[in-house]
């Protein structure tokens, strides 16, 4: 193992080795505190993520409903006069474009948080795995 990794025990004295071992032990305690918190946060983010996604879809649906309502009902009641409409009125093109832009530009911020937490958990598991292998190699000497 020493030849494969190019390490030399003579580079580190006993005090340095104990300091490194102490830091790894501290990290393991930190890991045991943080991992459950991140798992809980990840589970909560799933709920937030789906709720926010439903809200975003509702904006898009509301725009479609308003367009349909105006096309089907108000056009009939205004005797086919497009100038009396609100969203489909040629003079209110900015309003309709603004609604379209808003519906398209909304994004779910919980997606980024969810993926960040998930990545942190993967990083912590990788570090814990590396420490476990290091401890195993150190034991087997």
C-alpha positions in Angstrom: 0.0 0.0 0.0 2.8 2.4 0.9 4.5 1.7 -2.5 1.2 2.2 -4.4 0.4 5.5 -2.7 3.9 6.7 -2.5 3.6 7.5 1.2 6.3 7.3 3.9 5.5 7.0 7.6 8.8 8.6 8.4 7.4 12.0 7.2 5.0 12.1 10.1 5.9 11.8 13.7 3.6 10.3 16.3 2.2 13.7 17.5 1.2 14.7 13.9 -0.5 11.3 13.4 -2.5 11.7 16.6 -3.5 15.3 15.6 -4.8 13.9 12.3 -6.6 11.1 14.0 -8.1 13.6 16.4 -9.3 15.8 13.6 -10.9 12.8 11.9 -12.7 11.9 15.1 -14.0 15.5 15.4 -15.2 15.3 11.8 -17.0 12.0 12.5 -18.8 13.6 15.4 -19.7 16.6 13.2 -21.0 14.1 10.5 -23.2 12.4 13.0 -24.8 15.7 14.0 -25.2 17.1 10.5 -26.3 14.1 8.5 -29.7 13.7 10.2 -30.3 17.4 9.9 -29.6 17.3 6.2 -31.7 14.2 5.7 -34.6 16.0 7.4 -34.0 19.1 5.3 -34.0 17.0 2.1 -37.3 15.4 3.1 -38.9 18.8 3.8 -37.5 20.2 0.5 -39.4 17.5 -1.4 -42.6 18.8 0.1 -41.7 22.4 -0.6 -40.6 21.5 -4.1 -43.9 19.8 -5.1 -46.0 22.5 -3.5 -44.2 25.3 -5.3 -44.3 23.3 -8.6 -48.1 23.0 -8.2 -48.3 26.8 -7.6 -46.3 27.5 -10.7 -48.5 25.2 -12.8 -51.5 27.0 -11.3 -50.2 30.3 -12.7 -50.0 28.8 -16.2 -53.4 27.3 -15.9 -54.9 30.6 -14.7 -53.6 32.4 -17.7 -55.1 29.7 -20.0 -58.5 29.9 -18.1 -58.6 33.7 -18.4 -57.8 33.5 -22.2 -60.5 30.9 -22.7 -63.0 32.8 -20.7 -62.5 35.9 -22.6 -62.5 34.1 -26.0 -65.7 32.1 -25.2 -67.8 34.4 -23.0 -66.7 38.0 -23.1 -66.4 38.0 -26.9 -70.0 37.0 -27.1 -71.2 39.6 -24.5 -69.3 42.4 -26.2 -70.8 41.6 -29.6 -67.5 40.5 -31.0 -65.9 43.9 -30.2 -62.2 43.0 -29.4 -61.6 46.5 -28.0 -63.9 45.8 -25.0 -61.8 42.8 -24.0 -59.1 42.9 -21.3 -56.4 40.4 -22.1 -57.2 39.9 -25.7 -57.6 43.5 -26.4 -55.2 44.7 -29.1 -54.4 47.8 -27.0 -53.5 45.7 -24.0 -50.9 43.5 -25.8 -48.3 44.4 -23.1 -50.6 43.0 -20.4 -51.1 39.7 -22.2 -47.3 39.5 -23.0 -46.5 40.4 -19.4 -48.7 37.5 -18.1 -47.1 35.1 -20.6 -43.6 36.2 -19.7 -44.4 35.9 -15.9 -45.9 32.4 -16.3 -42.8 31.3 -18.4 -40.2 32.9 -16.2 -41.3 31.6 -12.8 -39.0 28.9 -11.5 -38.9 26.8 -8.5 -36.1 27.9 -6.1 -36.5 24.8 -4.0 -35.1 22.7 -6.8 -31.7 24.3 -6.3 -31.8 23.9 -2.5 -32.9 20.3 -2.9 -30.0 19.4 -5.2 -27.6 21.3 -3.0 -28.6 19.3 0.1 -28.5 16.1 -1.9 -25.0 16.9 -3.0 -23.9 17.8 0.5 -25.2 14.4 1.7 -23.2 12.6 -1.1 -20.1 14.6 -0.1 -20.5 13.6 3.6 -21.0 10.0 2.7 -17.9 10.0 0.5 -15.9 11.6 3.3 -17.2 9.1 5.8 -16.4 6.2 3.4 -12.9 7.5 2.9 -12.3 7.9 6.6 -13.6 4.3 7.2 -11.2 2.9 4.6 -8.3 5.0 6.1 -9.1 3.6 9.5 -9.3 0.1 8.2 -5.9 0.5 6.4 -4.4 2.0 9.5 -5.7 -0.9 11.7 -4.4 -3.5 9.4 -1.1 -1.6 9.2 
